[in-house]
Amino acid sequence: MGTAGNLKNADDRAIFQMYVAETMKRLQPRNIVVYGDTLENIFRAAPDAGINVVPFPTQTQLVHAQKNRCS
């Protein structure tokens, strides 16, 4: 799942949270790989259902992390 650019406002986050819930219901995955932020309120139900949430940072997140380490 890609959250990059999809969580700009509260409406976007609510719709994405419904998307996550429906995906979990239909596919019953063991893992969800997320490209972008893994906001706890959006993915909260996954660990409760025994699903691992695996974050995969965007290039922007990697650059910011590198800058923070150099500061």
C-alpha positions as CSV (number, residue, x, y, z in Angstrom):
1,M,0.0,0.0,0.0
2,G,1.2,3.5,-0.7
3,T,0.5,6.3,1.6
4,A,2.8,8.8,0.0
5,G,0.6,11.8,-1.0
6,N,-2.6,10.1,0.1
7,L,-2.9,11.4,3.6
8,K,-3.0,15.1,3.2
9,N,-6.2,15.9,5.2
10,A,-8.6,14.2,7.6
11,D,-11.0,13.1,4.8
12,D,-8.1,11.4,2.9
13,R,-7.0,9.6,6.0
14,A,-10.5,8.4,6.8
15,I,-10.9,7.0,3.3
16,F,-7.5,5.3,3.4
17,Q,-8.3,3.8,6.8
18,M,-11.5,2.3,5.3
19,Y,-9.4,1.0,2.3
20,V,-7.0,-0.7,4.8
21,A,-9.9,-2.3,6.7
22,E,-11.5,-3.6,3.5
23,T,-8.2,-4.9,2.2
24,M,-7.6,-6.8,5.4
25,K,-11.1,-8.2,5.3
26,R,-11.0,-9.4,1.7
27,L,-7.4,-10.6,1.4
28,Q,-6.6,-11.6,5.0
29,P,-2.9,-10.9,4.5
30,R,-0.1,-12.0,6.8
31,N,1.8,-8.8,6.0
32,I,1.1,-5.3,4.7
33,V,4.0,-3.6,3.1
34,V,3.5,0.2,3.3
35,Y,5.4,2.7,1.0
36,G,5.3,5.9,3.1
37,D,4.0,6.7,6.5
38,T,2.5,4.0,8.7
39,L,0.3,6.2,10.9
40,E,-0.8,4.3,13.9
41,N,-4.5,5.3,13.7
42,I,-4.7,4.1,10.1
43,F,-3.0,0.7,10.5
44,R,-4.0,0.1,14.2
45,A,-6.3,-2.8,13.3
46,A,-3.6,-4.8,11.5
47,P,-1.5,-5.9,14.5
48,D,-4.7,-6.6,16.4
49,A,-5.6,-9.0,13.6
50,G,-2.2,-10.6,13.6
51,I,-1.0,-8.8,10.5
52,N,2.5,-7.4,10.3
53,V,2.9,-3.9,9.0
54,V,6.2,-3.5,7.2
55,P,7.2,0.2,6.5
56,F,9.1,1.0,3.4
57,P,10.3,4.6,3.5
58,T,10.0,6.9,0.5
59,Q,13.0,8.6,-1.0
60,T,12.0,11.9,0.7
61,Q,11.8,10.1,4.1
62,L,15.3,8.7,3.5
63,V,16.7,12.1,2.6
64,H,15.2,13.7,5.7
65,A,16.5,10.9,7.9
66,Q,20.0,11.3,6.5
67,K,19.9,15.1,7.1
68,N,18.8,14.5,10.7
69,R,21.7,12.1,11.3
70,C,24.2,14.7,9.9
71,S,22.9,17.5,12.1
